[in-house]
Every structure is written in C-alpha cells, then in structure tokens.
Amino acid sequence: MNASKVNGGKVYVTYVDEWLDTLPAADAEDFREFAEITPSVIEIWVYAGVLQYPGTFNDLARWVKMKYKKLDRRGILNSEISALHSDIQELRMAITSGEIKSNDGAARLGALEKELRSHIETSERLNRSTDKRGLILAGADRVMREMTAIFKDDPQFAEPMDNAMNAVWAKIYSEIQNS
C-alpha cells in the first residue's frame, strides 16, 4: 500500500488514492466525506464496493486509519467497564477492612454497580447493532458484486445496474442508520 507509484506525473502513496483519482470528482468527494464521518471501516468498504473499488480490504482499512482518526468506542467502553469492575473490588475490600463505613460503602457500591451494569448493557447494544449492520451491509455488498459479475459483459445493463445499486445502497444505508 505504501509503495509510491507515478501515474501521469502524479505520485500515489496509496492504492486507494490512485483509485479515487479514477472516479468522477463528485463520487470521489462523496466517498471521502463518507469515510470521514463513518466510524465503521466495514461500511466504508461496502460503499467502496458500490463504487467498484478493486483493491483489498486491508489497503482500504490502512488508508482510512491513515487519513481519518476514528474513535474506538468499543475499546473505550471496555476500558471503562474494567476500571469500574476494579473500583468495585477495591471498594469491597475497603468496606471489609473497615476503611469505609458499611452504610457509606453500600451506597457507593450500589451506585458503582448500577453504572457498571449500564456500561455492560451499552456495550452489548453496541455489539448487537454493529453485528447487525455489518451482516446487512455484507449481504448487500455480496448481492451487488454478484449482480455486477453476472451482467459485466452486457453493456446495455451497465448504467441501469449502477443506478439500481446506488439506489439500493442509499435505501439500505438509510434504513440501517434509522434503526
């Protein structure tokens, strides 16, 4: 991916940048904007597939990581869950050893346990929605790629297929965003 390539006087650091230059300017700009605001590399990969990206997932994932800082929500949440669990264990030990009064400790312990349960529930919800979105988008991507492969040799279907795929992609993505 990092191997520079010269094409018509322009140096490409990544294969994705080279591919983006082959797209109409509006499509390339829409893709860059989508990549910037979308937290999921899988969703970006599926959108790239709609635009006929011929490269590998790893190249695209490295390009996204290099160009756009993505917040690791799952990692942050898991870190907070671990910290809360540790705080609860320390508080229990402090109550047991008598450093903290039982009634004060019980109230603080209840609040921490409630916060921990909330974080775990949020983590599970995030995982379910991510899994659901990933499966739906992967299925849609597979269908689009198969349809393209079936009709690739018939130029009369090229434009209608592109239009249909873009419409389907927009509808599916809209439905997923609203769910």
N, CA, C and O atoms as a DFTB+ gen file, in Angstrom:
716 C
 N C O
     1  1       0.813      -1.189       0.000
     2  2       0.000       0.000       0.000
     3  2       0.857       1.254       0.000
     4  3       0.497       2.237      -0.648
     5  1       1.974       1.250       0.703
     6  2       2.793       2.443       0.815
     7  2       3.776       2.604      -0.322
     8  3       4.524       3.581      -0.362
     9  1       3.786       1.675      -1.233
    10  2       4.678       1.789      -2.379
    11  2       4.181       2.901      -3.278
    12  3       3.060       2.850      -3.782
    13  1       5.014       3.898      -3.476
    14  2       4.625       5.024      -4.319
    15  2       4.569       4.593      -5.773
    16  3       5.357       3.760      -6.221
    17  1       3.648       5.159      -6.486
    18  2       3.512       4.857      -7.904
    19  2       3.302       6.183      -8.633
    20  3       2.543       7.041      -8.184
    21  1       3.969       6.326      -9.730
    22  2       3.828       7.536     -10.522
    23  2       2.910       7.223     -11.696
    24  3       3.108       6.246     -12.419
    25  1       1.915       8.064     -11.868
    26  2       0.965       7.880     -12.956
    27  2       0.703       9.248     -13.574
    28  3       0.051      10.094     -12.962
    29  1       1.197       9.461     -14.755
    30  2       0.985      10.738     -15.426
    31  2       1.556      11.907     -14.658
    32  3       0.964      12.987     -14.665
    33  1       2.684      11.732     -13.995
    34  2       3.305      12.826     -13.272
    35  2       2.826      12.951     -11.840
    36  3       3.393      13.735     -11.079
    37  1       1.809      12.213     -11.446
    38  2       1.293      12.288     -10.090
    39  2       1.799      11.096      -9.288
    40  3       1.779       9.964      -9.772
    41  1       2.248      11.347      -8.073
    42  2       2.757      10.287      -7.207
    43  2       1.636       9.858      -6.267
    44  3       1.023      10.682      -5.589
    45  1       1.379       8.540      -6.242
    46  2       0.359       7.989      -5.355
    47  2       1.044       7.234      -4.224
    48  3       1.848       6.335      -4.470
    49  1       0.732       7.591      -3.011
    50  2       1.290       6.916      -1.853
    51  2       0.476       5.662      -1.543
    52  3       1.018       4.671      -1.052
    53  1      -0.828       5.707      -1.832
    54  2      -1.691       4.561      -1.553
    55  2      -2.471       4.170      -2.804
    56  3      -2.720       4.983      -3.694
    57  1      -2.840       2.917      -2.834
    58  2      -3.658       2.409      -3.936
    59  2      -5.049       3.058      -3.920
    60  3      -5.646       3.294      -4.971
    61  1      -5.550       3.339      -2.728
    62  2      -6.874       3.953      -2.602
    63  2      -6.875       5.348      -3.220
    64  3      -7.817       5.718      -3.920
    65  1      -5.827       6.116      -2.965
    66  2      -5.744       7.453      -3.568
    67  2      -5.719       7.360      -5.092
    68  3      -6.356       8.156      -5.782
    69  1      -4.987       6.394      -5.602
    70  2      -4.938       6.201      -7.043
    71  2      -6.328       5.841      -7.586
    72  3      -6.756       6.367      -8.613
    73  1      -7.020       4.944      -6.889
    74  2      -8.375       4.553      -7.295
    75  2      -9.332       5.739      -7.250
    76  3     -10.160       5.910      -8.145
    77  1      -9.217       6.557      -6.206
    78  2     -10.113       7.712      -6.081
    79  2      -9.945       8.678      -7.251
    80  3     -10.906       9.322      -7.671
    81  1      -8.731       8.777      -7.772
    82  2      -8.494       9.655      -8.931
    83  2      -9.145       9.128     -10.205
    84  3      -9.306       9.878     -11.167
    85  1      -9.516       7.861     -10.226
    86  2     -10.189       7.309     -11.411
    87  2     -11.688       7.565     -11.386
    88  3     -12.360       7.413     -12.406
    89  1     -12.216       7.951     -10.234
    90  2     -13.659       8.190     -10.092
    91  2     -14.023       9.597     -10.545
    92  3     -13.173      10.486     -10.550
    93  1     -15.283       9.805     -10.927
    94  2     -15.734      11.187     -11.149
    95  2     -15.522      11.991      -9.862
    96  3     -15.649      11.452      -8.763
    97  1     -15.208      13.246      -9.998
    98  2     -14.866      14.093      -8.849
    99  2     -15.944      14.074      -7.769
   100  3     -15.622      14.023      -6.582
   101  1     -17.208      14.113      -8.159
   102  2     -18.302      14.126      -7.180
   103  2     -18.338      12.819      -6.383
   104  3     -18.543      12.839      -5.170
   105  1     -18.138      11.681      -7.063
   106  2     -18.133      10.387      -6.371
   107  2     -16.955      10.281      -5.412
   108  3     -17.096       9.792      -4.291
   109  1     -15.795      10.743      -5.862
   110  2     -14.602      10.688      -5.008
   111  2     -14.800      11.562      -3.769
   112  3     -14.439      11.161      -2.662
   113  1     -15.364      12.739      -3.948
   114  2     -15.603      13.642      -2.825
   115  2     -16.643      13.062      -1.874
   116  3     -16.476      13.131      -0.656
   117  1     -17.718      12.491      -2.422
   118  2     -18.734      11.846      -1.584
   119  2     -18.126      10.699      -0.783
   120  3     -18.430      10.528       0.398
   121  1     -17.273       9.920      -1.425
   122  2     -16.633       8.801      -0.735
   123  2     -15.734       9.300       0.395
   124  3     -15.775       8.761       1.501
   125  1     -14.932      10.310       0.129
   126  2     -14.051      10.847       1.169
   127  2     -14.860      11.377       2.349
   128  3     -14.501      11.159       3.506
   129  1     -15.945      12.070       2.049
   130  2     -16.805      12.602       3.104
   131  2     -17.420      11.459       3.916
   132  3     -17.466      11.517       5.145
   133  1     -17.888      10.429       3.224
   134  2     -18.465       9.266       3.885
   135  2     -17.423       8.598       4.776
   136  3     -17.720       8.242       5.916
   137  1     -16.207       8.425       4.267
   138  2     -15.133       7.795       5.041
   139  2     -14.784       8.616       6.274
   140  3     -14.428       8.062       7.315
   141  1     -14.884       9.924       6.159
   142  2     -14.548      10.786       7.287
   143  2     -15.578      10.675       8.410
   144  3     -15.207      10.656       9.583
   145  1     -16.863      10.601       8.069
   146  2     -17.894      10.632       9.103
   147  2     -18.355       9.258       9.577
   148  3     -19.027       9.152      10.603
   149  1     -18.005       8.215       8.850
   150  2     -18.471       6.872       9.197
   151  2     -17.463       6.187      10.106
   152  3     -16.290       6.067       9.752
   153  1     -17.913       5.733      11.288
   154  2     -16.971       5.099      12.207
   155  2     -16.563       3.682      11.804
   156  3     -15.524       3.198      12.253
   157  1     -17.343       3.018      10.984
   158  2     -17.086       1.621      10.647
   159  2     -16.331       1.463       9.335
   160  3     -16.791       1.921       8.289
   161  1     -15.174       0.814       9.392
   162  2     -14.395       0.554       8.186
   163  2     -15.154      -0.415       7.278
   164  3     -15.025      -0.359       6.055
   165  1     -15.940      -1.296       7.880
   166  2     -16.719      -2.245       7.084
   167  2     -17.737      -1.503       6.219
   168  3     -17.909      -1.836       5.046
   169  1     -18.404      -0.517       6.776
   170  2     -19.361       0.266       5.997
   171  2     -18.654       1.030       4.877
   172  3     -19.182       1.155       3.772
   173  1     -17.466       1.536       5.169
   174  2     -16.687       2.246       4.153
   175  2     -16.295       1.267       3.044
   176  3     -16.336       1.616       1.864
   177  1     -15.918       0.053       3.417
   178  2     -15.557      -0.996       2.456
   179  2     -16.739      -1.320       1.549
   180  3     -16.578      -1.464       0.337
   181  1     -17.919      -1.433       2.134
   182  2     -19.106      -1.753       1.333
   183  2     -19.394      -0.610       0.356
   184  3     -19.695      -0.852      -0.813
   185  1     -19.304       0.616       0.828
   186  2     -19.545       1.762      -0.057
   187  2     -18.501       1.793      -1.180
   188  3     -18.818       2.103      -2.329
   189  1     -17.252       1.466      -0.828
   190  2     -16.202       1.410      -1.852
   191  2     -16.546       0.349      -2.892
   192  3     -16.300       0.539      -4.083
   193  1     -17.112      -0.763      -2.443
   194  2     -17.531      -1.813      -3.368
   195  2     -18.600      -1.338      -4.331
   196  3     -18.605      -1.718      -5.501
   197  1     -19.504      -0.509      -3.839
   198  2     -20.538       0.064      -4.703
   199  2     -19.892       0.916      -5.788
   200  3     -20.386       0.987      -6.913
   201  1     -18.783       1.560      -5.440
   202  2     -18.060       2.399      -6.396
   203  2     -17.019       1.613      -7.179
   204  3     -16.164       2.196      -7.845
   205  1     -17.092       0.277      -7.096
   206  2     -16.213      -0.630      -7.847
   207  2     -14.758      -0.557      -7.411
   208  3     -13.856      -0.619      -8.246
   209  1     -14.524      -0.426      -6.118
   210  2     -13.156      -0.442      -5.595
   211  2     -12.549      -1.819      -5.840
   212  3     -13.095      -2.818      -5.372
   213  1     -11.426      -1.895      -6.566
   214  2     -10.836      -3.201      -6.896
   215  2      -9.768      -3.681      -5.905
   216  3      -9.259      -4.795      -6.033
   217  1      -9.437      -2.859      -4.941
   218  2      -8.353      -3.204      -4.026
   219  2      -8.790      -4.106      -2.891
   220  3      -9.911      -4.613      -2.864
   221  1      -7.865      -4.293      -1.946
   222  2      -8.130      -5.178      -0.821
   223  2      -8.706      -4.405       0.363
   224  3      -8.582      -3.185       0.464
   225  1      -9.341      -5.166       1.252
   226  2      -9.892      -4.571       2.474
   227  2      -8.760      -3.980       3.312
   228  3      -8.897      -2.886       3.860
   229  1      -7.646      -4.700       3.413
   230  2      -6.531      -4.217       4.233
   231  2      -5.971      -2.895       3.728
   232  3      -5.634      -2.020       4.526
   233  1      -5.867      -2.741       2.408
   234  2      -5.408      -1.460       1.856
   235  2      -6.360      -0.335       2.244
   236  3      -5.931       0.746       2.646
   237  1      -7.649      -0.602       2.118
   238  2      -8.643       0.416       2.446
   239  2      -8.626       0.725       3.939
   240  3      -8.692       1.891       4.329
   241  1      -8.539      -0.295       4.768
   242  2      -8.513      -0.084       6.216
   243  2      -7.301       0.747       6.630
   244  3      -7.421       1.638       7.471
   245  1      -6.126       0.460       6.043
   246  2      -4.930       1.257       6.353
   247  2      -5.090       2.705       5.877
   248  3      -4.670       3.643       6.555
   249  1      -5.700       2.871       4.704
   250  2      -5.923       4.220       4.168
   251  2      -6.844       5.009       5.100
   252  3      -6.581       6.173       5.403
   253  1      -7.920       4.371       5.549
   254  2      -8.854       5.049       6.465
   255  2      -8.139       5.428       7.754
   256  3      -8.289       6.543       8.254
   257  1      -7.360       4.491       8.288
   258  2      -6.636       4.749       9.528
   259  2      -5.637       5.890       9.358
   260  3      -5.453       6.699      10.266
   261  1      -4.999       5.952       8.201
   262  2      -4.007       6.981       7.928
   263  2      -4.663       8.359       7.730
   264  3      -4.131       9.373       8.182
   265  1      -5.812       8.388       7.057
   266  2      -6.447       9.659       6.693
   267  2      -7.403      10.210       7.748
   268  3      -7.491      11.424       7.933
   269  1      -8.123       9.318       8.445
   270  2      -9.206       9.756       9.330
   271  2      -9.086       9.101      10.699
   272  3      -9.077       7.875      10.812
   273  1      -8.997       9.907      11.712
   274  2      -8.923       9.407      13.086
   275  2     -10.302       8.908      13.484
   276  3     -11.280       9.655      13.457
   277  1     -10.365       7.628      13.855
   278  2     -11.627       7.016      14.275
   279  2     -11.571       6.750      15.773
   280  3     -10.576       6.235      16.283
   281  1     -12.624       7.097      16.459
   282  2     -12.729       6.871      17.891
   283  2     -13.065       5.399      18.124
   284  3     -14.013       4.881      17.533
   285  1     -12.307       4.731      18.969
   286  2     -12.544       3.328      19.290
   287  2     -13.539       3.256      20.442
   288  3     -13.158       3.068      21.598
   289  1     -14.809       3.408      20.114
   290  2     -15.854       3.433      21.141
   291  2     -15.899       2.136      21.940
   292  3     -16.054       2.150      23.161
   293  1     -15.764       1.034      21.245
   294  2     -15.823      -0.270      21.911
   295  2     -14.654      -0.409      22.893
   296  3     -14.840      -0.879      24.015
   297  1     -13.467      -0.005      22.478
   298  2     -12.301      -0.084      23.351
   299  2     -12.427       0.820      24.569
   300  3     -12.063       0.431      25.679
   301  1     -12.940       2.020      24.360
   302  2     -13.131       2.957      25.469
   303  2     -14.139       2.386      26.463
   304  3     -13.912       2.413      27.673
   305  1     -15.242       1.875      25.949
   306  2     -16.273       1.323      26.807
   307  2     -15.752       0.116      27.587
   308  3     -16.034      -0.020      28.777
   309  1     -14.996      -0.758      26.928
   310  2     -14.428      -1.926      27.617
   311  2     -13.428      -1.501      28.690
   312  3     -13.350      -2.116      29.753
   313  1     -12.670      -0.454      28.406
   314  2     -11.724       0.067      29.389
   315  2     -12.472       0.617      30.607
   316  3     -12.063       0.387      31.745
   317  1     -13.560       1.337      30.367
   318  2     -14.363       1.876      31.468
   319  2     -14.992       0.747      32.281
   320  3     -15.072       0.839      33.506
   321  1     -15.436      -0.310      31.614
   322  2     -16.018      -1.449      32.325
   323  2     -14.967      -2.087      33.231
   324  3     -15.255      -2.410      34.384
   325  1     -13.760      -2.269      32.720
   326  2     -12.673      -2.851      33.527
   327  2     -12.350      -1.961      34.724
   328  3     -12.160      -2.453      35.836
   329  1     -12.289      -0.659      34.496
   330  2     -11.986       0.275      35.584
   331  2     -13.083       0.255      36.647
   332  3     -12.793       0.267      37.843
   333  1     -14.332       0.224      36.212
   334  2     -15.438       0.170      37.179
   335  2     -15.389      -1.131      37.983
   336  3     -15.602      -1.130      39.196
   337  1     -15.109      -2.227      37.302
   338  2     -15.015      -3.514      37.992
   339  2     -13.910      -3.470      39.050
   340  3     -14.087      -3.948      40.170
   341  1     -12.784      -2.895      38.682
   342  2     -11.668      -2.758      39.611
   343  2     -12.044      -1.859      40.794
   344  3     -11.716      -2.170      41.939
   345  1     -12.728      -0.748      40.519
   346  2     -13.156       0.165      41.586
   347  2     -14.107      -0.531      42.554
   348  3     -14.035      -0.316      43.764
   349  1     -14.993      -1.361      42.024
   350  2     -15.940      -2.091      42.878
   351  2     -15.191      -3.069      43.779
   352  3     -15.499      -3.181      44.966
   353  1     -14.208      -3.777      43.219
   354  2     -13.411      -4.713      44.026
   355  2     -12.660      -3.982      45.135
   356  3     -12.626      -4.448      46.275
   357  1     -12.056      -2.835      44.805
   358  2     -11.323      -2.063      45.808
   359  2     -12.255      -1.542      46.895
   360  3     -11.908      -1.559      48.076
   361  1     -13.435      -1.080      46.501
   362  2     -14.398      -0.581      47.475
   363  2     -14.860      -1.704      48.401
   364  3     -14.997      -1.493      49.606
   365  1     -15.097      -2.872      47.861
   366  2     -15.493      -4.023      48.700
   367  2     -14.388      -4.359      49.710
   368  3     -14.672      -4.645      50.873
   369  1     -13.141      -4.322      49.262
   370  2     -12.026      -4.612      50.174
   371  2     -11.934      -3.537      51.259
   372  3     -11.657      -3.840      52.420
   373  1     -12.166      -2.285      50.874
   374  2     -12.103      -1.190      51.853
   375  2     -13.230      -1.316      52.876
   376  3     -13.031      -1.026      54.056
   377  1     -14.400      -1.743      52.435
   378  2     -15.524      -1.938      53.359
   379  2     -15.210      -3.097      54.301
   380  3     -15.428      -3.006      55.509
   381  1     -14.694      -4.190      53.732
   382  2     -14.364      -5.370      54.529
   383  2     -13.285      -5.069      55.565
   384  3     -13.345      -5.563      56.691
   385  1     -12.313      -4.271      55.188
   386  2     -11.208      -3.964      56.117
   387  2     -11.579      -2.870      57.110
   388  3     -10.822      -2.615      58.047
   389  1     -12.714      -2.225      56.930
   390  2     -13.162      -1.203      57.859
   391  2     -12.684       0.195      57.516
   392  3     -12.935       1.122      58.285
   393  1     -12.007       0.385      56.395
   394  2     -11.551       1.726      55.991
   395  2     -12.730       2.637      55.681
   396  3     -12.662       3.849      55.883
   397  1     -13.806       2.044      55.190
   398  2     -15.016       2.802      54.851
   399  2     -16.167       2.193      55.635
   400  3     -16.280       0.971      55.740
   401  1     -17.027       3.054      56.190
   402  2     -18.175       2.577      56.960
   403  2     -19.108       1.783      56.046
   404  3     -19.255       2.095      54.864
   405  1     -19.719       0.778      56.599
   406  2     -20.587      -0.123      55.831
   407  2     -21.719       0.611      55.128
   408  3     -21.976       0.373      53.948
   409  1     -22.411       1.520      55.860
   410  2     -23.552       2.208      55.229
   411  2     -23.110       3.166      54.123
   412  3     -23.789       3.274      53.102
   413  1     -21.991       3.859      54.305
   414  2     -21.466       4.739      53.246
   415  2     -20.987       3.907      52.060
   416  3     -21.247       4.231      50.902
   417  1     -20.286       2.835      52.381
   418  2     -19.757       1.964      51.337
   419  2     -20.847       1.292      50.532
   420  3     -20.715       1.131      49.319
   421  1     -21.932       0.896      51.198
   422  2     -23.031       0.225      50.500
   423  2     -23.672       1.154      49.469
   424  3     -24.012       0.724      48.367
   425  1     -23.834       2.427      49.829
   426  2     -24.429       3.379      48.884
   427  2     -23.514       3.597      47.682
   428  3     -23.969       3.607      46.539
   429  1     -22.224       3.773      47.951
   430  2     -21.268       3.960      46.857
   431  2     -21.153       2.703      46.005
   432  3     -21.031       2.782      44.782
   433  1     -21.192       1.535      46.661
   434  2     -21.113       0.265      45.957
   435  2     -22.327       0.089      45.043
   436  3     -22.189      -0.351      43.902
   437  1     -23.492       0.425      45.536
   438  2     -24.714       0.331      44.725
   439  2     -24.648       1.231      43.492
   440  3     -25.056       0.834      42.400
   441  1     -24.135       2.438      43.677
   442  2     -24.033       3.379      42.555
   443  2     -23.034       2.881      41.512
   444  3     -23.288       2.964      40.311
   445  1     -21.898       2.364      41.980
   446  2     -20.895       1.844      41.036
   447  2     -21.412       0.613      40.288
   448  3     -21.191       0.476      39.085
   449  1     -22.100      -0.281      41.004
   450  2     -22.644      -1.472      40.346
   451  2     -23.703      -1.102      39.314
   452  3     -23.784      -1.720      38.252
   453  1     -24.514      -0.093      39.629
   454  2     -25.529       0.365      38.669
   455  2     -24.850       0.938      37.424
   456  3     -25.280       0.676      36.301
   457  1     -23.791       1.716      37.629
   458  2     -23.056       2.283      36.496
   459  2     -22.396       1.177      35.669
   460  3     -22.382       1.236      34.440
   461  1     -21.851       0.171      36.352
   462  2     -21.233      -0.959      35.648
   463  2     -22.263      -1.695      34.796
   464  3     -21.998      -1.992      33.631
   465  1     -23.425      -1.991      35.353
   466  2     -24.484      -2.667      34.588
   467  2     -24.897      -1.842      33.375
   468  3     -25.141      -2.389      32.299
   469  1     -24.974      -0.542      33.547
   470  2     -25.334       0.347      32.433
   471  2     -24.286       0.292      31.327
   472  3     -24.625       0.250      30.144
   473  1     -23.019       0.293      31.712
   474  2     -21.939       0.212      30.721
   475  2     -21.969      -1.129      29.985
   476  3     -21.785      -1.183      28.769
   477  1     -22.202      -2.204      30.730
   478  2     -22.268      -3.530      30.099
   479  2     -23.437      -3.588      29.123
   480  3     -23.297      -4.113      28.018
   481  1     -24.572      -3.059      29.518
   482  2     -25.745      -3.039      28.634
   483  2     -25.465      -2.226      27.372
   484  3     -25.837      -2.636      26.273
   485  1     -24.819      -1.091      27.525
   486  2     -24.467      -0.257      26.380
   487  2     -23.503      -0.995      25.454
   488  3     -23.637      -0.932      24.232
   489  1     -22.535      -1.694      26.039
   490  2     -21.577      -2.458      25.247
   491  2     -22.281      -3.557      24.453
   492  3     -21.994      -3.754      23.273
   493  1     -23.190      -4.263      25.092
   494  2     -23.923      -5.320      24.400
   495  2     -24.787      -4.751      23.276
   496  3     -24.864      -5.333      22.193
   497  1     -25.425      -3.633      23.528
   498  2     -26.249      -2.981      22.497
   499  2     -25.390      -2.530      21.320
   500  3     -25.785      -2.686      20.164
   501  1     -24.234      -1.979      21.609
   502  2     -23.305      -1.547      20.562
   503  2     -22.852      -2.737      19.726
   504  3     -22.803      -2.656      18.499
   505  1     -22.524      -3.830      20.385
   506  2     -22.090      -5.036      19.668
   507  2     -23.200      -5.587      18.786
   508  3     -22.951      -5.950      17.636
   509  1     -24.421      -5.655      19.306
   510  2     -25.547      -6.169      18.514
   511  2     -25.816      -5.299      17.297
   512  3     -26.019      -5.815      16.198
   513  1     -25.818      -3.979      17.484
   514  2     -26.117      -3.102      16.347
   515  2     -24.996      -3.144      15.315
   516  3     -25.251      -3.090      14.111
   517  1     -23.755      -3.240      15.787
   518  2     -22.621      -3.324      14.863
   519  2     -22.677      -4.627      14.078
   520  3     -22.462      -4.636      12.866
   521  1     -22.966      -5.730      14.770
   522  2     -23.064      -7.021      14.100
   523  2     -24.196      -7.020      13.076
   524  3     -24.031      -7.514      11.961
   525  1     -25.330      -6.471      13.456
   526  2     -26.487      -6.428      12.555
   527  2     -26.164      -5.599      11.321
   528  3     -26.418      -6.031      10.196
   529  1     -25.611      -4.423      11.525
   530  2     -25.263      -3.562      10.401
   531  2     -24.236      -4.218       9.492
   532  3     -24.356      -4.171       8.268
   533  1     -23.231      -4.825      10.096
   534  2     -22.195      -5.486       9.316
   535  2     -22.746      -6.613       8.462
   536  3     -22.373      -6.752       7.297
   537  1     -23.635      -7.422       9.037
   538  2     -24.227      -8.534       8.287
   539  2     -25.098      -8.036       7.138
   540  3     -25.030      -8.566       6.029
   541  1     -25.909      -7.027       7.400
   542  2     -26.785      -6.484       6.357
   543  2     -25.948      -5.899       5.224
   544  3     -26.213      -6.157       4.049
   545  1     -24.943      -5.114       5.582
   546  2     -24.116      -4.489       4.558
   547  2     -23.272      -5.516       3.798
   548  3     -23.072      -5.385       2.590
   549  1     -22.784      -6.526       4.497
   550  2     -22.016      -7.570       3.815
   551  2     -22.902      -8.324       2.827
   552  3     -22.469      -8.644       1.720
   553  1     -24.139      -8.607       3.226
   554  2     -25.073      -9.275       2.317
   555  2     -25.382      -8.421       1.105
   556  3     -25.396      -8.913      -0.024
   557  1     -25.630      -7.148       1.336
   558  2     -25.923      -6.236       0.225
   559  2     -24.723      -6.129      -0.705
   560  3     -24.870      -6.126      -1.927
   561  1     -23.539      -6.042      -0.118
   562  2     -22.318      -5.962      -0.924
   563  2     -22.165      -7.217      -1.781
   564  3     -21.825      -7.124      -2.960
   565  1     -22.411      -8.370      -1.203
   566  2     -22.283      -9.630      -1.952
   567  2     -23.254      -9.668      -3.120
   568  3     -22.884     -10.048      -4.231
   569  1     -24.497      -9.274      -2.867
   570  2     -25.504      -9.259      -3.937
   571  2     -25.078      -8.312      -5.051
   572  3     -25.168      -8.655      -6.230
   573  1     -24.618      -7.124      -4.682
   574  2     -24.205      -6.147      -5.689
   575  2     -23.029      -6.653      -6.516
   576  3     -23.001      -6.478      -7.734
   577  1     -22.062      -7.279      -5.857
   578  2     -20.905      -7.808      -6.581
   579  2     -21.311      -8.953      -7.516
   580  3     -20.815      -9.043      -8.640
   581  1     -22.209      -9.821      -7.054
   582  2     -22.669     -10.932      -7.888
   583  2     -23.446     -10.417      -9.102
   584  3     -23.258     -10.903     -10.218
   585  1     -24.311      -9.443      -8.880
   586  2     -25.080      -8.863      -9.985
   587  2     -24.137      -8.221     -11.006
   588  3     -24.324      -8.373     -12.213
   589  1     -23.143      -7.516     -10.521
   590  2     -22.169      -6.886     -11.411
   591  2     -21.424      -7.952     -12.216
   592  3     -21.216      -7.798     -13.420
   593  1     -21.027      -9.022     -11.549
   594  2     -20.295     -10.092     -12.240
   595  2     -21.169     -10.770     -13.297
   596  3     -20.684     -11.120     -14.373
   597  1     -22.439     -10.953     -12.996
   598  2     -23.347     -11.613     -13.937
   599  2     -23.533     -10.782     -15.206
   600  3     -23.528     -11.316     -16.316
   601  1     -23.698      -9.471     -15.029
   602  2     -24.007      -8.605     -16.168
   603  2     -22.815      -7.802     -16.683
   604  3     -22.998      -6.860     -17.454
   605  1     -21.595      -8.160     -16.268
   606  2     -20.426      -7.365     -16.637
   607  2     -20.156      -7.321     -18.141
   608  3     -19.600      -6.344     -18.643
   609  1     -20.545      -8.372     -18.857
   610  2     -20.266      -8.426     -20.295
   611  2     -21.384      -7.843     -21.152
   612  3     -21.304      -7.876     -22.380
   613  1     -22.409      -7.320     -20.526
   614  2     -23.549      -6.786     -21.278
   615  2     -23.648      -5.280     -21.030
   616  3     -24.224      -4.857     -20.028
   617  1     -23.082      -4.457     -21.946
   618  2     -23.015      -3.015     -21.722
   619  2     -24.385      -2.331     -21.595
   620  3     -24.486      -1.258     -21.000
   621  1     -25.417      -2.935     -22.141
   622  2     -26.734      -2.288     -22.051
   623  2     -27.248      -2.276     -20.610
   624  3     -28.119      -1.476     -20.269
   625  1     -26.709      -3.162     -19.762
   626  2     -27.144      -3.211     -18.367
   627  2     -26.242      -2.425     -17.429
   628  3     -26.575      -2.264     -16.255
   629  1     -25.125      -1.938     -17.911
   630  2     -24.139      -1.289     -17.039
   631  2     -24.726      -0.084     -16.302
   632  3     -24.669      -0.023     -15.074
   633  1     -25.281       0.860     -17.032
   634  2     -25.813       2.060     -16.385
   635  2     -27.024       1.745     -15.509
   636  3     -27.070       2.209     -14.370
   637  1     -28.017       0.970     -15.990
   638  2     -29.142       0.638     -15.102
   639  2     -28.687      -0.112     -13.839
   640  3     -29.238       0.101     -12.759
   641  1     -27.690      -0.981     -13.976
   642  2     -27.186      -1.704     -12.804
   643  2     -26.544      -0.739     -11.814
   644  3     -26.788      -0.828     -10.610
   645  1     -25.726       0.181     -12.315
   646  2     -25.101       1.163     -11.428
   647  2     -26.158       1.998     -10.711
   648  3     -26.071       2.224      -9.504
   649  1     -27.151       2.452     -11.463
   650  2     -28.222       3.252     -10.859
   651  2     -28.991       2.448      -9.811
   652  3     -29.293       2.953      -8.730
   653  1     -29.304       1.199     -10.139
   654  2     -30.039       0.353      -9.194
   655  2     -29.210       0.092      -7.940
   656  3     -29.731       0.158      -6.827
   657  1     -27.921      -0.206      -8.115
   658  2     -27.064      -0.470      -6.959
   659  2     -26.934       0.763      -6.076
   660  3     -26.968       0.659      -4.850
   661  1     -26.785       1.921      -6.690
   662  2     -26.694       3.147      -5.891
   663  2     -27.990       3.415      -5.135
   664  3     -27.958       3.849      -3.984
   665  1     -29.118       3.161      -5.768
   666  2     -30.409       3.357      -5.103
   667  2     -30.586       2.370      -3.948
   668  3     -31.046       2.743      -2.869
   669  1     -30.221       1.118      -4.184
   670  2     -30.327       0.104      -3.130
   671  2     -29.392       0.447      -1.974
   672  3     -29.783       0.382      -0.809
   673  1     -28.170       0.807      -2.303
   674  2     -27.206       1.185      -1.259
   675  2     -27.769       2.330      -0.420
   676  3     -27.733       2.268       0.808
   677  1     -28.284       3.365      -1.062
   678  2     -28.815       4.519      -0.330
   679  2     -29.976       4.108       0.577
   680  3     -30.057       4.547       1.724
   681  1     -30.865       3.273       0.064
   682  2     -32.032       2.829       0.853
   683  2     -31.599       1.977       2.046
   684  3     -32.048       2.206       3.169
   685  1     -30.740       1.009       1.808
   686  2     -30.281       0.139       2.881
   687  2     -29.543       0.961       3.934
   688  3     -29.780       0.804       5.132
   689  1     -28.664       1.822       3.489
   690  2     -27.902       2.606       4.458
   691  2     -28.805       3.523       5.261
   692  3     -28.603       3.699       6.462
   693  1     -29.801       4.112       4.606
   694  2     -30.761       4.962       5.296
   695  2     -31.532       4.167       6.349
   696  3     -31.716       4.641       7.471
   697  1     -31.977       2.981       6.001
   698  2     -32.721       2.145       6.938
   699  2     -31.853       1.721       8.116
   700  3     -32.317       1.691       9.256
   701  1     -30.603       1.396       7.841
   702  2     -29.705       0.978       8.920
   703  2     -29.411       2.133       9.855
   704  3     -29.372       1.951      11.071
   705  1     -29.206       3.315       9.305
   706  2     -28.922       4.492      10.128
   707  2     -30.092       4.814      11.040
   708  3     -29.897       5.286      12.160
   709  1     -31.308       4.561      10.569
   710  2     -32.501       4.899      11.357
   711  2     -32.931       3.802      12.314
   712  3     -33.855       3.999      13.103
   713  1     -32.269       2.637      12.257
   714  2     -32.687       1.553      13.157
   715  2     -31.950       1.564      14.455
   716  3     -32.195       0.713      15.311
